[in-house]
Amino acid sequence: MAKNKRIIQWALLAVSVVLIAAGFIDNGFREVMTKAVMICLECIGIG
């Protein structure tokens, strides 16, 4: 049972790394960063 849990954890980690890398390759991080900055500026009343 513990071995199956360990395999699932490593598989989820691998999938996560692949999806994060795909986001960086697709420049998705820029869109997220732009939206985050705009939300923060709106919160303090500048944007």
PyMOL Python script that loads the backbone (N, CA, C, O; Angstrom):
from pymol import cmd

cmd.read_pdbstr("""\
ATOM      1  N   MET A   1       0.825  -1.197   0.000  1.00  0.00           N
ATOM      2  CA  MET A   1       0.000   0.000   0.000  1.00  0.00           C
ATOM      3  C   MET A   1       0.864   1.253   0.000  1.00  0.00           C
ATOM      4  O   MET A   1       0.567   2.197  -0.733  1.00  0.00           O
ATOM      5  N   ALA A   2       1.907   1.288   0.788  1.00  0.00           N
ATOM      6  CA  ALA A   2       2.771   2.462   0.859  1.00  0.00           C
ATOM      7  C   ALA A   2       3.525   2.659  -0.447  1.00  0.00           C
ATOM      8  O   ALA A   2       3.823   3.789  -0.834  1.00  0.00           O
ATOM      9  N   LYS A   3       3.836   1.552  -1.129  1.00  0.00           N
ATOM     10  CA  LYS A   3       4.550   1.663  -2.395  1.00  0.00           C
ATOM     11  C   LYS A   3       3.674   2.332  -3.456  1.00  0.00           C
ATOM     12  O   LYS A   3       4.159   3.150  -4.238  1.00  0.00           O
ATOM     13  N   ASN A   4       2.382   1.983  -3.481  1.00  0.00           N
ATOM     14  CA  ASN A   4       1.455   2.608  -4.425  1.00  0.00           C
ATOM     15  C   ASN A   4       1.329   4.103  -4.162  1.00  0.00           C
ATOM     16  O   ASN A   4       1.269   4.902  -5.096  1.00  0.00           O
ATOM     17  N   LYS A   5       1.289   4.474  -2.896  1.00  0.00           N
ATOM     18  CA  LYS A   5       1.185   5.882  -2.537  1.00  0.00           C
ATOM     19  C   LYS A   5       2.415   6.638  -3.020  1.00  0.00           C
ATOM     20  O   LYS A   5       2.303   7.753  -3.530  1.00  0.00           O
ATOM     21  N   ARG A   6       3.572   6.039  -2.861  1.00  0.00           N
ATOM     22  CA  ARG A   6       4.829   6.669  -3.287  1.00  0.00           C
ATOM     23  C   ARG A   6       4.850   6.835  -4.808  1.00  0.00           C
ATOM     24  O   ARG A   6       5.302   7.865  -5.310  1.00  0.00           O
ATOM     25  N   ILE A   7       4.373   5.847  -5.533  1.00  0.00           N
ATOM     26  CA  ILE A   7       4.330   5.924  -7.002  1.00  0.00           C
ATOM     27  C   ILE A   7       3.397   7.041  -7.446  1.00  0.00           C
ATOM     28  O   ILE A   7       3.719   7.794  -8.365  1.00  0.00           O
ATOM     29  N   ILE A   8       2.245   7.151  -6.798  1.00  0.00           N
ATOM     30  CA  ILE A   8       1.286   8.204  -7.141  1.00  0.00           C
ATOM     31  C   ILE A   8       1.879   9.583  -6.858  1.00  0.00           C
ATOM     32  O   ILE A   8       1.695  10.511  -7.645  1.00  0.00           O
ATOM     33  N   GLN A   9       2.581   9.719  -5.751  1.00  0.00           N
ATOM     34  CA  GLN A   9       3.203  11.002  -5.421  1.00  0.00           C
ATOM     35  C   GLN A   9       4.235  11.401  -6.477  1.00  0.00           C
ATOM     36  O   GLN A   9       4.267  12.553  -6.911  1.00  0.00           O
ATOM     37  N   TRP A  10       5.068  10.461  -6.887  1.00  0.00           N
ATOM     38  CA  TRP A  10       6.087  10.767  -7.900  1.00  0.00           C
ATOM     39  C   TRP A  10       5.446  11.063  -9.256  1.00  0.00           C
ATOM     40  O   TRP A  10       5.931  11.918  -9.998  1.00  0.00           O
ATOM     41  N   ALA A  11       4.369  10.366  -9.579  1.00  0.00           N
ATOM     42  CA  ALA A  11       3.680  10.608 -10.850  1.00  0.00           C
ATOM     43  C   ALA A  11       3.057  12.005 -10.862  1.00  0.00           C
ATOM     44  O   ALA A  11       3.143  12.709 -11.868  1.00  0.00           O
ATOM     45  N   LEU A  12       2.438  12.407  -9.768  1.00  0.00           N
ATOM     46  CA  LEU A  12       1.866  13.744  -9.675  1.00  0.00           C
ATOM     47  C   LEU A  12       2.946  14.822  -9.742  1.00  0.00           C
ATOM     48  O   LEU A  12       2.750  15.868 -10.361  1.00  0.00           O
ATOM     49  N   LEU A  13       4.066  14.567  -9.113  1.00  0.00           N
ATOM     50  CA  LEU A  13       5.187  15.504  -9.184  1.00  0.00           C
ATOM     51  C   LEU A  13       5.678  15.650 -10.616  1.00  0.00           C
ATOM     52  O   LEU A  13       5.928  16.763 -11.077  1.00  0.00           O
ATOM     53  N   ALA A  14       5.815  14.545 -11.315  1.00  0.00           N
ATOM     54  CA  ALA A  14       6.282  14.579 -12.705  1.00  0.00           C
ATOM     55  C   ALA A  14       5.299  15.330 -13.596  1.00  0.00           C
ATOM     56  O   ALA A  14       5.706  16.139 -14.428  1.00  0.00           O
ATOM     57  N   VAL A  15       4.018  15.066 -13.424  1.00  0.00           N
ATOM     58  CA  VAL A  15       3.003  15.767 -14.224  1.00  0.00           C
ATOM     59  C   VAL A  15       3.041  17.261 -13.921  1.00  0.00           C
ATOM     60  O   VAL A  15       2.936  18.081 -14.832  1.00  0.00           O
ATOM     61  N   SER A  16       3.188  17.614 -12.668  1.00  0.00           N
ATOM     62  CA  SER A  16       3.255  19.024 -12.279  1.00  0.00           C
ATOM     63  C   SER A  16       4.436  19.728 -12.931  1.00  0.00           C
ATOM     64  O   SER A  16       4.297  20.836 -13.449  1.00  0.00           O
ATOM     65  N   VAL A  17       5.587  19.087 -12.904  1.00  0.00           N
ATOM     66  CA  VAL A  17       6.791  19.679 -13.510  1.00  0.00           C
ATOM     67  C   VAL A  17       6.599  19.867 -15.008  1.00  0.00           C
ATOM     68  O   VAL A  17       6.984  20.898 -15.562  1.00  0.00           O
ATOM     69  N   VAL A  18       6.011  18.885 -15.658  1.00  0.00           N
ATOM     70  CA  VAL A  18       5.774  18.981 -17.106  1.00  0.00           C
ATOM     71  C   VAL A  18       4.818  20.132 -17.413  1.00  0.00           C
ATOM     72  O   VAL A  18       5.055  20.893 -18.351  1.00  0.00           O
ATOM     73  N   LEU A  19       3.750  20.268 -16.644  1.00  0.00           N
ATOM     74  CA  LEU A  19       2.783  21.336 -16.903  1.00  0.00           C
ATOM     75  C   LEU A  19       3.368  22.713 -16.604  1.00  0.00           C
ATOM     76  O   LEU A  19       3.078  23.671 -17.321  1.00  0.00           O
ATOM     77  N   ILE A  20       4.172  22.827 -15.575  1.00  0.00           N
ATOM     78  CA  ILE A  20       4.835  24.103 -15.277  1.00  0.00           C
ATOM     79  C   ILE A  20       5.791  24.470 -16.405  1.00  0.00           C
ATOM     80  O   ILE A  20       5.839  25.624 -16.831  1.00  0.00           O
ATOM     81  N   ALA A  21       6.549  23.498 -16.886  1.00  0.00           N
ATOM     82  CA  ALA A  21       7.466  23.746 -18.005  1.00  0.00           C
ATOM     83  C   ALA A  21       6.693  24.160 -19.255  1.00  0.00           C
ATOM     84  O   ALA A  21       7.130  25.050 -19.984  1.00  0.00           O
ATOM     85  N   ALA A  22       5.567  23.532 -19.503  1.00  0.00           N
ATOM     86  CA  ALA A  22       4.752  23.898 -20.666  1.00  0.00           C
ATOM     87  C   ALA A  22       4.257  25.335 -20.535  1.00  0.00           C
ATOM     88  O   ALA A  22       4.198  26.056 -21.532  1.00  0.00           O
ATOM     89  N   GLY A  23       3.909  25.755 -19.354  1.00  0.00           N
ATOM     90  CA  GLY A  23       3.481  27.132 -19.130  1.00  0.00           C
ATOM     91  C   GLY A  23       4.597  28.124 -19.399  1.00  0.00           C
ATOM     92  O   GLY A  23       4.360  29.186 -19.975  1.00  0.00           O
ATOM     93  N   PHE A  24       5.814  27.788 -18.985  1.00  0.00           N
ATOM     94  CA  PHE A  24       6.946  28.674 -19.252  1.00  0.00           C
ATOM     95  C   PHE A  24       7.257  28.731 -20.741  1.00  0.00           C
ATOM     96  O   PHE A  24       7.561  29.798 -21.274  1.00  0.00           O
ATOM     97  N   ILE A  25       7.183  27.609 -21.400  1.00  0.00           N
ATOM     98  CA  ILE A  25       7.464  27.572 -22.838  1.00  0.00           C
ATOM     99  C   ILE A  25       6.428  28.376 -23.611  1.00  0.00           C
ATOM    100  O   ILE A  25       6.758  29.028 -24.602  1.00  0.00           O
ATOM    101  N   ASP A  26       5.178  28.332 -23.162  1.00  0.00           N
ATOM    102  CA  ASP A  26       4.075  29.020 -23.830  1.00  0.00           C
ATOM    103  C   ASP A  26       3.951  30.484 -23.397  1.00  0.00           C
ATOM    104  O   ASP A  26       3.032  31.176 -23.835  1.00  0.00           O
ATOM    105  N   ASN A  27       4.856  30.963 -22.551  1.00  0.00           N
ATOM    106  CA  ASN A  27       4.842  32.325 -22.009  1.00  0.00           C
ATOM    107  C   ASN A  27       3.576  32.619 -21.204  1.00  0.00           C
ATOM    108  O   ASN A  27       3.151  33.770 -21.111  1.00  0.00           O
ATOM    109  N   GLY A  28       2.988  31.603 -20.637  1.00  0.00           N
ATOM    110  CA  GLY A  28       1.800  31.778 -19.802  1.00  0.00           C
ATOM    111  C   GLY A  28       2.098  32.549 -18.530  1.00  0.00           C
ATOM    112  O   GLY A  28       1.212  33.208 -17.986  1.00  0.00           O
ATOM    113  N   PHE A  29       3.327  32.477 -18.048  1.00  0.00           N
ATOM    114  CA  PHE A  29       3.680  33.164 -16.814  1.00  0.00           C
ATOM    115  C   PHE A  29       3.587  34.679 -16.981  1.00  0.00           C
ATOM    116  O   PHE A  29       3.302  35.384 -16.013  1.00  0.00           O
ATOM    117  N   ARG A  30       3.822  35.195 -18.190  1.00  0.00           N
ATOM    118  CA  ARG A  30       3.731  36.641 -18.415  1.00  0.00           C
ATOM    119  C   ARG A  30       2.294  37.124 -18.262  1.00  0.00           C
ATOM    120  O   ARG A  30       2.043  38.172 -17.668  1.00  0.00           O
ATOM    121  N   GLU A  31       1.360  36.359 -18.799  1.00  0.00           N
ATOM    122  CA  GLU A  31      -0.051  36.732 -18.681  1.00  0.00           C
ATOM    123  C   GLU A  31      -0.491  36.721 -17.226  1.00  0.00           C
ATOM    124  O   GLU A  31      -1.182  37.633 -16.774  1.00  0.00           O
ATOM    125  N   VAL A  32      -0.093  35.694 -16.500  1.00  0.00           N
ATOM    126  CA  VAL A  32      -0.453  35.597 -15.083  1.00  0.00           C
ATOM    127  C   VAL A  32       0.173  36.743 -14.305  1.00  0.00           C
ATOM    128  O   VAL A  32      -0.483  37.345 -13.456  1.00  0.00           O
ATOM    129  N   MET A  33       1.433  37.051 -14.583  1.00  0.00           N
ATOM    130  CA  MET A  33       2.126  38.125 -13.883  1.00  0.00           C
ATOM    131  C   MET A  33       1.486  39.476 -14.188  1.00  0.00           C
ATOM    132  O   MET A  33       1.337  40.303 -13.288  1.00  0.00           O
ATOM    133  N   THR A  34       1.108  39.710 -15.438  1.00  0.00           N
ATOM    134  CA  THR A  34       0.462  40.964 -15.823  1.00  0.00           C
ATOM    135  C   THR A  34      -0.862  41.138 -15.091  1.00  0.00           C
ATOM    136  O   THR A  34      -1.156  42.218 -14.578  1.00  0.00           O
ATOM    137  N   LYS A  35      -1.662  40.075 -15.042  1.00  0.00           N
ATOM    138  CA  LYS A  35      -2.947  40.150 -14.337  1.00  0.00           C
ATOM    139  C   LYS A  35      -2.741  40.368 -12.842  1.00  0.00           C
ATOM    140  O   LYS A  35      -3.489  41.123 -12.220  1.00  0.00           O
ATOM    141  N   ALA A  36      -1.742  39.720 -12.264  1.00  0.00           N
ATOM    142  CA  ALA A  36      -1.473  39.867 -10.831  1.00  0.00           C
ATOM    143  C   ALA A  36      -1.064  41.295 -10.499  1.00  0.00           C
ATOM    144  O   ALA A  36      -1.505  41.847  -9.491  1.00  0.00           O
ATOM    145  N   VAL A  37      -0.231  41.892 -11.331  1.00  0.00           N
ATOM    146  CA  VAL A  37       0.199  43.269 -11.092  1.00  0.00           C
ATOM    147  C   VAL A  37      -0.983  44.222 -11.195  1.00  0.00           C
ATOM    148  O   VAL A  37      -1.117  45.135 -10.381  1.00  0.00           O
ATOM    149  N   MET A  38      -1.845  44.016 -12.196  1.00  0.00           N
ATOM    150  CA  MET A  38      -3.005  44.889 -12.359  1.00  0.00           C
ATOM    151  C   MET A  38      -3.958  44.770 -11.171  1.00  0.00           C
ATOM    152  O   MET A  38      -4.501  45.775 -10.712  1.00  0.00           O
ATOM    153  N   ILE A  39      -4.163  43.572 -10.681  1.00  0.00           N
ATOM    154  CA  ILE A  39      -5.039  43.384  -9.529  1.00  0.00           C
ATOM    155  C   ILE A  39      -4.456  44.098  -8.309  1.00  0.00           C
ATOM    156  O   ILE A  39      -5.188  44.754  -7.568  1.00  0.00           O
ATOM    157  N   CYS A  40      -3.153  43.977  -8.096  1.00  0.00           N
ATOM    158  CA  CYS A  40      -2.517  44.628  -6.946  1.00  0.00           C
ATOM    159  C   CYS A  40      -2.594  46.143  -7.063  1.00  0.00           C
ATOM    160  O   CYS A  40      -2.842  46.830  -6.072  1.00  0.00           O
ATOM    161  N   LEU A  41      -2.384  46.672  -8.275  1.00  0.00           N
ATOM    162  CA  LEU A  41      -2.465  48.117  -8.451  1.00  0.00           C
ATOM    163  C   LEU A  41      -3.888  48.608  -8.232  1.00  0.00           C
ATOM    164  O   LEU A  41      -4.086  49.694  -7.688  1.00  0.00           O
ATOM    165  N   GLU A  42      -4.892  47.820  -8.649  1.00  0.00           N
ATOM    166  CA  GLU A  42      -6.274  48.221  -8.423  1.00  0.00           C
ATOM    167  C   GLU A  42      -6.611  48.204  -6.939  1.00  0.00           C
ATOM    168  O   GLU A  42      -7.385  49.036  -6.467  1.00  0.00           O
ATOM    169  N   CYS A  43      -6.043  47.274  -6.212  1.00  0.00           N
ATOM    170  CA  CYS A  43      -6.333  47.172  -4.774  1.00  0.00           C
ATOM    171  C   CYS A  43      -5.845  48.399  -4.026  1.00  0.00           C
ATOM    172  O   CYS A  43      -6.509  48.844  -3.089  1.00  0.00           O
ATOM    173  N   ILE A  44      -4.711  48.956  -4.407  1.00  0.00           N
ATOM    174  CA  ILE A  44      -4.191  50.112  -3.701  1.00  0.00           C
ATOM    175  C   ILE A  44      -4.639  51.425  -4.337  1.00  0.00           C
ATOM    176  O   ILE A  44      -4.262  52.500  -3.870  1.00  0.00           O
ATOM    177  N   GLY A  45      -5.448  51.343  -5.406  1.00  0.00           N
ATOM    178  CA  GLY A  45      -6.049  52.536  -5.977  1.00  0.00           C
ATOM    179  C   GLY A  45      -5.250  53.229  -7.054  1.00  0.00           C
ATOM    180  O   GLY A  45      -5.573  54.365  -7.401  1.00  0.00           O
ATOM    181  N   ILE A  46      -4.215  52.600  -7.605  1.00  0.00           N
ATOM    182  CA  ILE A  46      -3.397  53.234  -8.643  1.00  0.00           C
ATOM    183  C   ILE A  46      -3.905  52.860 -10.027  1.00  0.00           C
ATOM    184  O   ILE A  46      -3.958  53.710 -10.916  1.00  0.00           O
ATOM    185  N   GLY A  47      -4.286  51.580 -10.225  1.00  0.00           N
ATOM    186  CA  GLY A  47      -4.632  51.106 -11.561  1.00  0.00           C
ATOM    187  C   GLY A  47      -6.002  51.370 -11.946  1.00  0.00           C
ATOM    188  O   GLY A  47      -6.412  51.017 -13.052  1.00  0.00           O
TER     189      GLY A  47
END
""", "prot")
cmd.dss("prot")
cmd.show_as("cartoon", "prot")
cmd.util.cbc("prot")
cmd.orient("prot")
